[in-house]
Amino acid sequence: MRLILCLISCLAYQVNAQVTLFQFQQAPFKEAPYSPSNQELILSEEFEYYTLFKEGDSVYTSNGQVSPSKSNHDYIVFLPGCSAKKASLFVSHECNDTSSVLGDGGGGTIFTIRKKDYEWKRTGQFEAVDFSSVGGTYDNCGGIYLAKTKQILSAEEFPPENNTKLHKEGKGFQDTSDFNGLKRYENMGWMVAIDATSKSAVKKLYALGRFSHESGWLSKDGKSLYMTDDHAPSVFFKFVAKTPYIFDKGTLYAYDQYNTTNHWIALPGVMDSLVIIRDIALRKGATVFARMEWMTGIDDKLFITETGTIPMSLATHDLQKKNFAQHLQGKIQNDTLIYPEGALLAFDLKTEELKVRLAGGRGSKDTTKYFSNPDALTAFKSNGRTWLIICEDQIKEPHDGNEVWWLDAGIQNPRVDSLYRFLVAPTKAEPTGVCLSNDRKTLFLNIQHPFGENTPPFNRSCTIAIRSRSWKATYKGGKGVNVSFW
């Protein structure tokens, strides 16, 4: 029966004159056309999108208040429901604004989606995550979902340097009084545990350290939590919990690429150190990176995006050249790091070696392919092959439009030409939050901070769903072939 379904699926793709995603014989799809500037989303013709959530939609609090939603949609978590046709999405908001209803600072929104025929659609209200019990939150960026405990660890990025920046001339936090024994600005820049069921914050995980949190990845035993730091200079952190899935007690470490005996430097766990833990780590000899972003684990590898940086002076940050990662050593000129494009890195969980898997740059065969400033990513397996989906967040001007790429992770020495262009984001927008549904028929994506004069809905931040046109075409009144999307 399975063979028959497979044959029918392949036939359906051929009828639609499309490259099958089911077999991945040559390319996973016909690539999206290159475009340096566009006011809409440019997508491979084999796919289509629809909008689920956009900035300004009405969001409700637990006590029934309503407000326009926050902006800067970033991280997406697919939360499986009680059936195969019901789920929820969590969307974080990477912002610091003021809202008497939704709370000052950053935020998060959760909403229910149901699958009818071939698509997921929102049902019910958009519901705001309540962060009041933890003193508010700030620039909710990436994070990690812990299915075991049904908790989302939301990452607070770019913590402010003082209360003045937190207040933002009245456009940010209104209450800058001390909280939980910390200056209010010091209470920003942590991992925040959210109960996905009650849609409320549980606590800030101070033991994980205060820095520019971006992403997390947890080992199978629930004890080793790897964390990235979106900063220049950046440090690669690991927290080893005493009890699985409990991150209040344990030891925080910083990565040292050059110590062949032990790659991890133990860090002090007292609050005076935790609030400036990156500085402590660098003083102890932690390896220097340049804005480590998202990561995803496949087998014994962690793939990490390093987005690069504007020129960074070693003297300004009081850094030692010898502490920079091996792949950055040749990028230092006159005590300044010149690393505008970034790279995709691979960390071996067994050997603990960290190397470049794909350097940023322009393709040699196809010069329209320009891989730069990788950021959000995810991974999945299909028929023995592992695919990475990598989003860009280009940080330099002028530049080509931000793109989303597919890469076969099994290629040992990939080049920019090895990438497949999946889509081109609208002008000035960052594609982020890339996430697959549990049935792998839908890809969810956020379009963040686009140009305000783009064609709607891409004039504001929004969350979209992308699906295969051929999967839709094979579905006949609920009795069609259930073709796998990816």
C-alpha positions, 0 to 999 in steps of 0.5 A: 500500500505504501508503495502504491501511495508513493507512486501515485504521489510521484505521478501527481507531481509529474502531472503538475510538471514539477520537481518532486519533493518526495524523491529529491533526485536532482533538486528539491524544487525549482528555485525562486527567481533572483530579485534585488528589490521587491515589495512582495514575497518572491517564492518558488512557483511550486509553492504558495503562501497565506497569512495567519497573523499580522502586526496590528491584529487584535490580541486579548489578555487573560482578563479580556482586555484587547489591544493591537498586537506587538510588532517584529514577529520573530521566533515560531513554535509549533505546539501540537494539540490533542489531535492531528488536526489541532495545534497552536503557534507561539510567536515572539515579538522582538521589540521594546515598546510600551503597552498598558494592556500587553505590557511594556517591552517585548512580548509573545502571542499564542493562537490556535490553528486547525487543519481543514483539508490541506491547510492550517487556519487560525481559529479563536482569538490571538492571546497575549503571553503574560510576562508581568510576574517576571517584571516584563521582558525585552526583545523576545527573539529566538529560544527553544521549546521543551516538549517534555515540560511543555515550556518555551524558553524565550530568549531576551536579546540585546539587553539594554545598558541602563534604565535610560535605554530601557525607558526609551524616552517614554516609548519603552518601559515606564516602570524602571524601578528595581525588580527582584534585587536587580536594576530593572535593566539588569532584569533584561537579557535572560532566558524566560520560561513560559508555560505554554498551557497557561500562556504566562511566564514562569520565571527568568532563568538567572542561572543561565546568565545574562547576555544577548540570548538568541537560541538554545539546544538541549541534549537528549538527557535534558541536562546540557543546554547549549546557548548562542550569544548574538553579540560582537564579541560573542561567546558560545555557552553551555549550561549543565543542569544537576536535574534534567529539565531544571535550569536553576541549579547547575554549572554554566560554561563558556567554550574554548576552542583552543584547549584540547584537553577540556573545551569548557571553562567553568563560570561563577554562578553568583549573581554579580557575575551572571549579570556580566557573564560574557565579560567574565567569560572573555576574561577567562579566555573564552573563544571569540565569535561574531554574533552567533545566532540560531542553531539546530541539532541533527544526529551528532552535529549542531549547526549554528549560524554566525551572522558576522558583524560591522568592523569590530575594534579589538582595542575597544572591546579589550580583546586578545587576537589569540582568543578569536575563533580559528576561522576569524584569525585571518579576518583581523586587520590592524586590530579590527575584525572585518567579517561582514558576511558570516558563516554557517558553523558545525559543532561536533557533539562528540569531539566538541570541535567547531568548524565552518561548514559554509562561508558567506560570499557569492557563488562562482557559477551563479553570481546571483547567489549571495549567501550573507548574514545567516540567522534563523534556521531549521532542519529535517530529514527526508529519504536519508538526506538532511536538509537545512533551511537557512534565513538571512538577516543582512546587516550591510548597505547596500545589499541584495534582498534577504533570502531563504536557502535550502542546503543539503547538510550531507555535503561535506564541503558545500559552496554557495552554489550548493544552495537552493533559493527558496524565497526572497523576502520583501524589501528590508524584511528579515525572514525568520522563525522558520518552523515546520508543522508536525505533518511537514506539509506546512512551513511557517515563517515570519516576515519581520520589520519590512519596508512600510510601503511594501504591498500588504501584508508585507508592509508590516510584520506578519506570520505566513504559512507556505505549502506545496501547490501540488499537495493542494492539487492532489487533495480531492474533497478529503479523499485525495492522496496525502502527499508529503510536503517536504 
